[in-house]
Amino acid sequence: GENVEQHPSTLSVQEGDSAVIKCTYSDSASNYFPWYKQELGKRPQLIIDIRSNVGEKKDQRIAVTLNKTAKHFSLHITETQPEDSAVYFCAATPPGYSTLTFGKGTMLLVSP
Amino acid sequence: GAVVSQHPSRVICKSGTSVKIECRSLDFQATTMFWYRQFPKKSLMLMATSNEGSKATYEQGVEKDKFLINHASLTLSTLTVTSAHPEDSSFYICSAPVPRVSTDTQYFGPGTRLTVL
């Protein structure tokens, strides 16, 4: 089955800095890669996703890049704000399945 | 936007009792829903896929007799933790794909915090 590795496990940045979280996946057939943000005690919320036919996608301060050859994808957050502090999860889905395989999460702390 | 609700949000029960958790899709029909379990500071682990009108598909290592799943309608799936024990204490979250968005994109419920004494 699919295996998703996520790094780093924790990331501390100063407000205004950029943050990058990286994930690798094992199943070359995977074609859908969402990112979720989860605040303490709350539900995971989808913040951005990318499909395998696209190399990059951007939504305001958030962007995701995908390298199919290397089987890795990354989340980029620019101009970080304290409210960006949360745990971020990457996930991957092979075609023909709707189940998500999640990475272990990255705790992002943005200090004012 | 698509909304997935869960009830209850928090439950405390005695060891040996059963607890039912409901997951509802509020503005869309969900033929498939997913149940996850999340331990503190850990990732989401898929427990089972709930299929409307048929049996749930359980992930390896998940006891189907302990975690009963019923998907009786297109808007409701229930997870019953039978004969709960302290080690079953966890955060249980459901999710569902929203057809009008895509078959891949999943939206999560708010979760249910189960504490077994």
Interface residues (C-beta under 8 A of the other chain):
Chain A: Y32 P34 Y36 G41 K42 R43 P44 Q45 L46 D49 F89 T93 S98 T99 L100 T101 F102 G103 K104 G105 M107
Chain B: T32 F34 K41 K42 S43 L44 M45 L46 T49 I93 P97 T103 D104 T105 Q106 Y107 F108 G109 P110 G111 R113
